[in-house]
Amino acid sequence: MAVSHLSQHVQDAVAREREVVAVRLDALREQSRRLHELVDQVDSDAGEAARLLRQIDEMLGLAPQLSLDAHGELRGQKLQEIAIQLLREKKGTGVEVHYKDWFDLLVAAGLVVGGKDPLATFLTQIGRARDVESVRPRSGLYRLRAA
């Protein structure tokens, strides 16, 4: 609709409404940012609780230990530990790395990740590691947390 067809009174009312909507949009974007941060923290806390529960179950004999299977494939906590150690040695703390590049570091070191889809296994485990943080949601970028 062309602005020239609107009376001055209607144009003024629409302009005021535009300001209200713009302010609301800014508030919603800020709320969305805060909620994403909260979700990331809850996911991290849930991952840590799951890891702790798994360790307790392993100690009590309620679950098999997942560190290394009989074929030497990395899984579970052992995968997390070795992946973190390798990234710390090769790239350092706080350096952003795409998970595929990080996985390639493991492969280049001669390590084998277990599971039907080793890359998915790797991604699941680094996502659960408390020493690792996602740089941005759905970016595929991770970094080691500063101590």
C-alpha positions as CSV (number, residue, x, y, z in Angstrom):
1,M,0.0,0.0,0.0
2,A,1.4,3.4,-1.0
3,V,1.9,5.9,1.8
4,S,0.5,8.7,-0.3
5,H,-3.0,7.1,0.0
6,L,-3.0,7.3,3.7
7,S,-4.1,10.4,5.6
8,Q,-1.6,12.1,7.9
9,H,-3.6,10.9,10.9
10,V,-3.3,7.3,9.7
11,Q,0.4,7.7,8.8
12,D,1.1,9.0,12.3
13,A,-0.8,6.1,13.9
14,V,1.0,3.5,11.8
15,A,4.4,5.2,12.6
16,R,3.6,5.0,16.4
17,E,2.6,1.3,16.0
18,R,5.8,0.6,14.1
19,E,7.8,1.9,17.0
20,V,5.9,-0.3,19.4
21,V,6.5,-3.3,17.2
22,A,10.2,-2.5,16.8
23,V,10.7,-2.2,20.6
24,R,8.8,-5.5,21.1
25,L,11.0,-7.2,18.4
26,D,14.2,-6.0,20.2
27,A,12.8,-7.3,23.5
28,L,11.9,-10.7,22.0
29,R,15.3,-11.0,20.4
30,E,17.0,-10.4,23.8
31,Q,14.6,-12.8,25.5
32,S,15.5,-15.4,22.8
33,R,19.2,-14.9,23.4
34,R,18.8,-15.3,27.1
35,L,16.7,-18.5,26.7
36,H,19.2,-20.0,24.3
37,E,21.9,-19.4,26.9
38,L,19.7,-21.0,29.5
39,V,19.0,-24.0,27.3
40,D,22.8,-24.4,26.7
41,Q,23.4,-24.3,30.4
42,V,20.6,-26.8,31.1
43,D,21.9,-29.1,28.4
44,S,25.4,-28.9,29.8
45,D,24.1,-29.6,33.3
46,A,22.1,-32.5,32.1
47,G,25.1,-33.9,30.2
48,E,27.2,-33.6,33.4
49,A,24.5,-35.3,35.5
50,A,24.2,-38.1,32.9
51,R,28.0,-38.6,32.9
52,L,28.0,-38.7,36.7
53,L,25.2,-41.2,36.8
54,R,26.9,-43.4,34.2
55,Q,30.1,-43.3,36.3
56,I,28.1,-44.3,39.4
57,D,26.4,-47.1,37.5
58,E,29.7,-48.4,36.3
59,M,31.2,-48.3,39.9
60,L,28.1,-50.2,41.2
61,G,28.3,-52.7,38.3
62,L,24.9,-51.6,37.0
63,A,26.3,-50.7,33.6
64,P,29.3,-51.9,31.7
65,Q,32.3,-49.6,31.5
66,L,32.4,-47.8,28.2
67,S,35.9,-46.5,28.2
68,L,37.4,-49.0,25.7
69,D,35.8,-52.0,24.2
70,A,37.6,-55.2,23.4
71,H,38.6,-54.0,19.9
72,G,40.3,-50.8,21.2
73,E,37.6,-48.5,19.9
74,L,37.2,-45.3,21.9
75,R,33.8,-44.7,23.5
76,G,32.3,-42.9,26.4
77,Q,34.4,-41.2,29.0
78,K,37.7,-42.4,27.6
79,L,36.7,-40.9,24.2
80,Q,36.0,-37.6,25.9
81,E,39.3,-37.6,27.8
82,I,41.5,-38.5,24.8
83,A,39.7,-36.1,22.5
84,I,40.1,-33.2,25.0
85,Q,43.7,-34.1,25.6
86,L,44.5,-34.2,21.9
87,L,42.7,-30.9,21.2
88,R,44.5,-29.3,24.1
89,E,47.9,-30.5,22.7
90,K,47.2,-29.6,19.1
91,K,45.2,-26.4,19.3
92,G,45.1,-25.2,22.9
93,T,42.4,-23.9,25.2
94,G,39.8,-21.5,23.8
95,V,40.6,-22.1,20.2
96,E,37.5,-22.7,18.0
97,V,37.5,-25.9,16.0
98,H,34.9,-27.5,13.9
99,Y,33.9,-31.0,15.2
100,K,34.8,-32.7,11.9
101,D,38.3,-31.2,12.0
102,W,38.6,-32.3,15.7
103,F,37.5,-35.8,14.7
104,D,40.1,-35.8,11.9
105,L,42.7,-35.1,14.5
106,L,41.8,-38.3,16.3
107,V,41.8,-40.3,13.1
108,A,45.2,-38.8,12.1
109,A,46.5,-39.9,15.5
110,G,45.6,-43.4,14.6
111,L,42.6,-43.6,17.0
112,V,39.4,-45.4,16.2
113,V,36.0,-44.2,17.5
114,G,33.4,-46.9,18.1
115,G,29.8,-47.0,17.2
116,K,27.8,-47.5,14.0
117,D,28.4,-43.9,13.1
118,P,31.8,-42.9,14.7
119,L,31.4,-39.2,13.8
120,A,28.0,-39.2,15.6
121,T,29.5,-41.0,18.6
122,F,32.3,-38.5,18.7
123,L,29.9,-35.5,18.5
124,T,27.7,-36.9,21.2
125,Q,30.6,-37.4,23.6
126,I,32.2,-34.0,23.1
127,G,28.7,-32.4,23.5
128,R,28.6,-34.1,26.9
129,A,32.1,-33.1,28.1
130,R,32.1,-30.5,30.8
131,D,35.4,-29.1,29.5
132,V,34.0,-28.4,26.1
133,E,31.6,-25.6,25.0
134,S,29.7,-25.0,21.8
135,V,30.7,-21.7,20.3
136,R,27.3,-21.0,18.7
137,P,24.2,-23.3,18.4
138,R,24.3,-25.4,15.3
139,S,27.6,-23.9,14.1
140,G,29.5,-27.2,14.6
141,L,32.2,-25.1,16.4
142,Y,33.6,-26.1,19.8
143,R,36.4,-25.0,22.1
144,L,37.9,-26.1,25.3
145,R,36.8,-24.1,28.3
146,A,39.4,-22.1,30.1
147,A,40.3,-23.6,33.4
